[in-house]
């Protein structure tokens, strides 16, 4: 089932490479399969293409946290919090602050 979703999302991205949600959803599918390298690459691509896409920072921060890449997680979460604050997304900012607090305490 997950492979079907991956295939469909890849097809959608071929049609529209700038589809931020499609790239994000594909990254989450790979993360669920523990293909962390592919998930990381997609999230980093997404941030490069659409630096205002707040969920990408959040998920990349969580991924780095899972991989015990503490400094990378802290850096990404801090950037994500800045972007979320600029957009008035206080909920996402709060969630990233909680993750940051776990890493720094």
Order of alpha helices (4+ residues) and beta strands (2+ residues): alpha-alpha-alpha-alpha-alpha-alpha
